[in-house]
Amino acid sequence: HPLPLPRFPGYTPGMSEKLHVARSSALAGGTLAVLKLSIGFLSGSLALISEGFHSTLDFGVTLVTWFSVKTADVPADREHHYGHGKIENLTAFAQAILLIVTGFFILKEAYSRLVAPPDASHPLFDKGWYAAIAVVVISLIVDVSRSRALAKAAKKFQSQALEADAIHFGTELLSSAAVLAGLLTVRIGGPRLAFADPLAAMFVAGIMIFTALRLGRRAADVLIDRAPEGIETQMRLLIRTVPGVQEVTRVRARQSGANTFVDATITVDPAIGLSAGHQISDNVEHRVTEKFPNVDILVHVEPGQEAPDHAAVIRQLADAAKIRIHAIRIRDIHGGLYINFHAEFPPQTTLAEAHRQISLLEDAIQQRIAGIAEIESHLEPAPT
């Protein structure tokens, strides 16, 4: 690792970095959940209680994330041919559902507090305020640290489960800031501004629901095997750069955890041998995995259409026009055909007549062969 990993109780040097980050996040989340809930009930702050429930839920799903990351690293076996990566996506989807349920519960409780606000004897207006402020400040510091660590690990390992946790704790910064603002407002205004606390709780719930919907949609896309956005175009463009590939007829892709599985069908020259076709397939796989290390690609090779024999067509048309030709040259330059040949005429043929006949032949060639950029014919007398 470029930087030494922070140690915590139970850390072992052989632990994977991804698993280590998930476990560290779980320990931090559990500690914050206990603090927020205990101080929240003591102070009577609905916003802080909401944050406590949010953190408790995050602690639970983070434990599941830790388990899913650990399980997702297990290699493929006889029953799971594509590995266990989708466990991470399933975990992210479960997190989204739990966050939505909790968010609506908080909205319900906040509405009840707005309808029946607390009086001046409520603990929130007394000593409970100081403990609540202390917990929120500690939460902000911890959330900044673990959100950055999770986001870095998620990007490095392309783990959707770690990314889900990183987004959770990143948005929890906003919710903690809203709780802090609500507590300060209540402290300044007293009972007449008591509505600031349930309003902050509603803001927390809104963030939770919005985050859950976004995470749930992304996780569902992977679970139903929706192709990753832009992957088909990228694969087609990259595969076409491999020498020997005539066309890319099909590309299919699906994602599982951090890995993307791609099936591609290519066409090659039908005249080449099996070994050459297999080598082209290997070259495609090497080119793709070199640029996208997390892509597992399977290439199917099919024979393409045989290249048309343009020279034979030109000779056939010349024989029909009773013109003897030789030294046929056909060059393909940037997709355009440049044709060159020599035509023989009897010595007594006038130049005008020879030019008329060769013009008719060139027109016939243009009609039979597509993609001609230029035809150049050299007139010469036939040997006596």
GIMO-V248074 format. One record per run of one state. SS is the DSSP state (H for helix, E for strand, C for the rest). FROM is the first residue (numbers start at 0). LEN is the number of residues. If there is no record, write none. Layout:
ss->SS from->FROM len->LEN
ss->SS from->FROM len->LEN
This chain:
ss->C from->0 len->16
ss->H from->16 len->27
ss->C from->43 len->2
ss->H from->45 len->27
ss->C from->72 len->13
ss->H from->85 len->30
ss->C from->115 len->7
ss->H from->122 len->3
ss->C from->125 len->2
ss->H from->127 len->30
ss->C from->157 len->2
ss->H from->159 len->34
ss->C from->193 len->1
ss->H from->194 len->29
ss->C from->223 len->7
ss->H from->230 len->10
ss->C from->240 len->6
ss->E from->246 len->10
ss->C from->256 len->2
ss->E from->258 len->10
ss->C from->268 len->5
ss->H from->273 len->18
ss->C from->291 len->3
ss->E from->294 len->9
ss->C from->303 len->6
ss->H from->309 len->11
ss->C from->320 len->3
ss->E from->323 len->10
ss->C from->333 len->2
ss->E from->335 len->10
ss->C from->345 len->5
ss->H from->350 len->18
ss->C from->368 len->3
ss->E from->371 len->10
ss->C from->381 len->3
